[in-house]
Amino acid sequence: MIWKDGFTASYYAAILEPRSWRETGRLEITGGSIERSGADLRESADIDATELPGSGEAWVRIWLDADQDGVTHVPLFTGLTSAPSRDIDGRRETYKIECYSVLKPIDDILTERGYYIPADVTAPQAAARLLRTGIAPVEVTPVADPPRLTEAVIAEDGETNLTLAEKVLEAVNWRLRIDGYGTIYVEPSSNETKAMFDAVDNDIIEMKVTDEYDWYSCPNVLRAISGDLTAIARDDDPSSDLSTVSRGREIWAEESSVSLGTNESLAAYARRRLRELQSPARSVSYSRRFNPDVNVGDVVRLNHPEIGIDGEFRIQSQSLELTYGCRTSEEAVLE
């Protein structure tokens, strides 16, 4: 399948049996959209269907049938349906069904008061145990030396199994990822470039692009505080548009809730976080042809110097339209 060449698209939803995670039925859908982000429940879907998947909650999987000299089946989303609404037009009835992410059952469980994950625990496995309180399968990427927590992670009031798992992973610079089958992956954060979009070999971006610079919310000095220790990171690089030199002034930020990664010093943490806080300085929004290998959190190379956009960008959000060609809209920030 050569995704940049376009295809004919059709969609349907499969009904799942939650214990086995197997497909047991089919639901015809006539339209809708899928929203993806890097926060909260990560993804959701709204679908228009000709019937209901059942009388109560149901698990569904949305499929794309992409026809390009043969049909390729691609799972786009798996989740839990909520209460639908019904539209009646004469004798024709359609149902609008909202679907939650597979993370919803995990986020519905509050952690016990006083619960904590102690220091020196293997962080990915600790997060996976919390995530397995849901229905969806959970896979942990095997690595030779999995990171351990350097400090205990304590549940606060109102903490859920999902938010606590996110805190554990953030402390060691790992992330959650959900595939179209609904499997939750616990994996290291990656700076690998997943795709390059350009005007020659992979010309799939529509030329209506929004290019924004958010200068004022980005610091160039960060103070990190951990107990009695303090570390200050500065961006004094003359080649950096956000530096103290380029801007002619200092913009400070401070963080006191510090979670150090394995073998990470407070000074290294401050430098890393300053780079992360500066990353939203430039964002671009655009629409493109669908590519199943690119998701929220991935890094893509946008090589369009003809419109002044050329660099590595990390995708922050996606919207997939369940219409012709599965048109995909994205917002991405410069790395």
Summary of the structure (lengths in Angstrom):
residues: 335
radius of gyration: 22.1
end to end distance: 29.5
largest distance: 71.0
contacts: 1010
relative contact order: 0.14
helix: 16%
strand: 44%
